[in-house]
Amino acid sequence: MPYRWCRRHAARIRAAIRYPGGRTAHGNTRDISLEGAFLEVEMVDPPPNALVQLLLSIDGKQFCLPAVVVRHDIEGVAIRYHSPSDELSRRLHGCLRESHGIELQTPSYA
């Protein structure tokens, strides 16, 4: 398992993963961090490194982030954000702070 640089926060947020070709799996996040999230979704067996879209719905606000599948198991799918824009990241972080009290921290590599 890869080393995680960012703290994960338990958070149930309505989410979906849109796969290439348009298939979408709906569910909720189990946890979220500055770098990615784990989603409890119905299994559609995505291959590792597949490029997907992460769709989040937080207090009526919709977010669509490019992401990469890290792994999947019977509980769901782990994804890593794939180069989201700075503006999108700021909006997502602000919304998480306001609605869930989650403060996503910049990783410390020291």
C-alpha atoms as a printed R data frame, in Angstrom:
    type eleno elety resid chain resno       x      y       z
1   ATOM     1    CA   MET     A     1   0.000  0.000   0.000
2   ATOM     2    CA   PRO     A     2   1.423  3.419  -0.917
3   ATOM     3    CA   TYR     A     3   2.433  5.755   1.888
4   ATOM     4    CA   ARG     A     4  -0.129  8.483   2.565
5   ATOM     5    CA   TRP     A     5   1.222 12.006   2.983
6   ATOM     6    CA   CYS     A     6  -2.130 13.557   3.884
7   ATOM     7    CA   ARG     A     7  -4.394 12.952   6.846
8   ATOM     8    CA   ARG     A     8  -7.674 11.259   5.970
9   ATOM     9    CA   HIS     A     9 -10.920 12.546   7.483
10  ATOM    10    CA   ALA     A    10 -13.963 10.348   8.005
11  ATOM    11    CA   ALA     A    11 -16.780 11.943   6.020
12  ATOM    12    CA   ARG     A    12 -19.974 10.615   4.438
13  ATOM    13    CA   ILE     A    13 -20.513 12.757   1.376
14  ATOM    14    CA   ARG     A    14 -22.806 11.822  -1.515
15  ATOM    15    CA   ALA     A    15 -20.524 10.872  -4.359
16  ATOM    16    CA   ALA     A    16 -20.278  9.050  -7.643
17  ATOM    17    CA   ILE     A    17 -17.541  7.870  -9.957
18  ATOM    18    CA   ARG     A    18 -18.020  8.325 -13.689
19  ATOM    19    CA   TYR     A    19 -16.000  5.823 -15.689
20  ATOM    20    CA   PRO     A    20 -14.787  6.150 -19.275
21  ATOM    21    CA   GLY     A    21 -17.705  5.342 -21.524
22  ATOM    22    CA   GLY     A    22 -20.198  7.053 -19.207
23  ATOM    23    CA   ARG     A    23 -20.949  4.327 -16.624
24  ATOM    24    CA   THR     A    24 -21.536  5.843 -13.203
25  ATOM    25    CA   ALA     A    25 -21.351  4.207  -9.759
26  ATOM    26    CA   HIS     A    26 -23.201  6.027  -6.941
27  ATOM    27    CA   GLY     A    27 -22.486  5.928  -3.224
28  ATOM    28    CA   ASN     A    28 -20.785  7.891  -0.441
29  ATOM    29    CA   THR     A    29 -17.281  8.755   0.612
30  ATOM    30    CA   ARG     A    30 -15.950  6.893   3.634
31  ATOM    31    CA   ASP     A    31 -13.023  9.266   4.029
32  ATOM    32    CA   ILE     A    32 -11.459 12.176   2.192
33  ATOM    33    CA   SER     A    33  -8.064 13.903   2.172
34  ATOM    34    CA   LEU     A    34  -6.177 16.592   0.300
35  ATOM    35    CA   GLU     A    35  -5.000 13.948  -2.197
36  ATOM    36    CA   GLY     A    36  -7.968 11.601  -2.630
37  ATOM    37    CA   ALA     A    37 -10.899  9.707  -1.163
38  ATOM    38    CA   PHE     A    38 -12.323  6.259  -0.542
39  ATOM    39    CA   LEU     A    39 -15.816  5.740  -1.920
40  ATOM    40    CA   GLU     A    40 -18.299  3.096  -0.859
41  ATOM    41    CA   VAL     A    41 -19.950  2.447  -4.221
42  ATOM    42    CA   GLU     A    42 -21.536 -0.464  -6.027
43  ATOM    43    CA   MET     A    43 -18.830 -2.563  -7.612
44  ATOM    44    CA   VAL     A    44 -18.091 -2.001 -11.270
45  ATOM    45    CA   ASP     A    45 -14.560 -3.434 -11.101
46  ATOM    46    CA   PRO     A    46 -12.470 -0.469 -12.285
47  ATOM    47    CA   PRO     A    47  -8.897 -1.278 -13.252
48  ATOM    48    CA   PRO     A    48  -6.089  0.403 -11.273
49  ATOM    49    CA   ASN     A    49  -4.856  3.611 -12.921
50  ATOM    50    CA   ALA     A    50  -8.162  4.126 -14.772
51  ATOM    51    CA   LEU     A    51  -8.949  7.807 -15.289
52  ATOM    52    CA   VAL     A    52 -12.362  8.669 -13.831
53  ATOM    53    CA   GLN     A    53 -14.401 11.672 -12.732
54  ATOM    54    CA   LEU     A    54 -15.198 12.013  -9.025
55  ATOM    55    CA   LEU     A    55 -18.567 13.696  -8.511
56  ATOM    56    CA   LEU     A    56 -19.259 15.136  -5.039
57  ATOM    57    CA   SER     A    57 -22.422 16.803  -3.766
58  ATOM    58    CA   ILE     A    58 -21.846 18.964  -0.677
59  ATOM    59    CA   ASP     A    59 -24.635 21.214   0.654
60  ATOM    60    CA   GLY     A    60 -26.166 21.571  -2.792
61  ATOM    61    CA   LYS     A    61 -22.838 22.339  -4.444
62  ATOM    62    CA   GLN     A    62 -21.578 19.980  -7.133
63  ATOM    63    CA   PHE     A    63 -17.895 19.198  -7.676
64  ATOM    64    CA   CYS     A    64 -16.392 17.213 -10.537
65  ATOM    65    CA   LEU     A    65 -12.738 16.284 -10.048
66  ATOM    66    CA   PRO     A    66 -10.510 14.324 -12.401
67  ATOM    67    CA   ALA     A    67  -9.168 11.280 -10.550
68  ATOM    68    CA   VAL     A    68  -7.255  8.022 -10.917
69  ATOM    69    CA   VAL     A    69  -8.312  4.670  -9.449
70  ATOM    70    CA   VAL     A    70  -5.694  3.551  -6.908
71  ATOM    71    CA   ARG     A    71  -7.360  0.279  -5.893
72  ATOM    72    CA   HIS     A    72 -10.727 -1.343  -5.332
73  ATOM    73    CA   ASP     A    73 -12.089 -4.029  -3.051
74  ATOM    74    CA   ILE     A    74 -15.478 -5.325  -1.924
75  ATOM    75    CA   GLU     A    75 -16.043 -2.163   0.139
76  ATOM    76    CA   GLY     A    76 -15.448  0.343  -2.652
77  ATOM    77    CA   VAL     A    77 -12.878  2.309  -4.618
78  ATOM    78    CA   ALA     A    78  -9.840  4.358  -3.545
79  ATOM    79    CA   ILE     A    79  -9.121  7.281  -5.852
80  ATOM    80    CA   ARG     A    80  -6.420  9.956  -6.059
81  ATOM    81    CA   TYR     A    81  -7.247 13.371  -7.501
82  ATOM    82    CA   HIS     A    82  -5.587 13.939 -10.865
83  ATOM    83    CA   SER     A    83  -4.423 17.552 -11.283
84  ATOM    84    CA   PRO     A    84  -7.527 19.434 -10.134
85  ATOM    85    CA   SER     A    85  -7.391 23.180 -10.771
86  ATOM    86    CA   ASP     A    86  -6.352 25.423  -7.869
87  ATOM    87    CA   GLU     A    87  -9.743 27.151  -8.003
88  ATOM    88    CA   LEU     A    88 -11.636 23.844  -7.794
89  ATOM    89    CA   SER     A    89  -9.444 22.701  -4.890
90  ATOM    90    CA   ARG     A    90 -10.052 25.971  -2.993
91  ATOM    91    CA   ARG     A    91 -13.827 25.712  -3.504
92  ATOM    92    CA   LEU     A    92 -13.890 22.072  -2.383
93  ATOM    93    CA   HIS     A    93 -11.778 22.758   0.704
94  ATOM    94    CA   GLY     A    94 -13.927 25.753   1.669
95  ATOM    95    CA   CYS     A    95 -17.112 23.747   1.304
96  ATOM    96    CA   LEU     A    96 -15.738 20.832   3.368
97  ATOM    97    CA   ARG     A    97 -14.638 23.253   6.097
98  ATOM    98    CA   GLU     A    98 -18.043 24.980   6.235
99  ATOM    99    CA   SER     A    99 -20.298 21.933   5.989
100 ATOM   100    CA   HIS     A   100 -18.304 19.193   7.757
101 ATOM   101    CA   GLY     A   101 -15.726 21.077   9.854
102 ATOM   102    CA   ILE     A   102 -12.958 19.356   7.885
103 ATOM   103    CA   GLU     A   103  -9.723 21.286   7.495
104 ATOM   104    CA   LEU     A   104  -7.620 19.665   4.786
105 ATOM   105    CA   GLN     A   105  -3.975 20.218   5.633
106 ATOM   106    CA   THR     A   106  -1.090 20.606   3.220
107 ATOM   107    CA   PRO     A   107   1.188 17.584   3.685
108 ATOM   108    CA   SER     A   108   4.344 17.861   5.748
109 ATOM   109    CA   TYR     A   109   7.203 15.888   4.237
110 ATOM   110    CA   ALA     A   110   9.665 16.509   7.067
